[in-house]
Amino acid sequence: MTSSNQAGQSDSSTPLNDRPIGVFDSGIGGLTVVAALRRRLPSEHLIYLGDTARVPYGTKSAASVNRYALESALFLLNRQVKLIVVACNTVSAVALPRLRNLLSVPLIGVVEPGVAAALRSTHGGAIGIIGTPSTVASGAYQSRLSAANPALSVLAKACPLLVPMAEEGRLDGKLVDLTLREYLGGLKRASIDTLILGCTHYPLFKPAIAKFLGASISLVDSAETTAEQVESILLRESLLRTHGPGGIKVFVTDAPRRFNLTARRFYGSSIGAVRKVTLGD
């Protein structure tokens, strides 16, 4: 995967299709979505914002999540993005409706694409969801799945330890096996046929999760399905950039050096320079 820290210099005179796609997350996990976007849309410029000063969002109040999300979205809008991807399950579950009411730019979360993919995947009607405590408590996945098909059996489990383990690079081994057994044992006994990875950190555990659950269980990675939806909207709105390689600019609100050291694990290659910014100014 190639990378550039030049994501185009956009202003109000830049043609819409040449403007960047904005992506934000509470921290580093949203880079899995950025990586999926880069694979599917290699000509697009991307701007990524990680709110590393206030991570994790998964344990914050709804009021705080709404405020942080609006500050992140406004930061991206000030950089003339043509579309915003909310690459955070907690924000997608808690704050996306309010953001859509306040802002006119297209906004895509990771919950709706994940739900759509799970509905296509399930054959027995038993779907599991894993996510942060806030995502699971919000009921965002559960309510959408049940609205689409009331006959579904939907089970959700909060897995708070997986985020710090992913950021520390603990992706396999005995500790991971024990943690997955604790978190996923009930879902496995319930004979789910599909599992939604309801946090952008969780795709890093796909091999370990597949090993524990077995090959017959479909794993829904919202990063891939979100990238598909972004492409669909860009095509529909005639916003697709089709010439030249795209670039990426990365901003964080704290600890850029640590972010850069960890980023390769989530993005798949170097992301170049990481700039520190302050939100809410």
Order of alpha helices (4+ residues) and beta strands (2+ residues): beta-alpha-beta-alpha-beta-alpha-alpha-beta-alpha-beta-alpha-alpha-beta-alpha-alpha-beta-alpha-beta-alpha-beta-alpha-beta
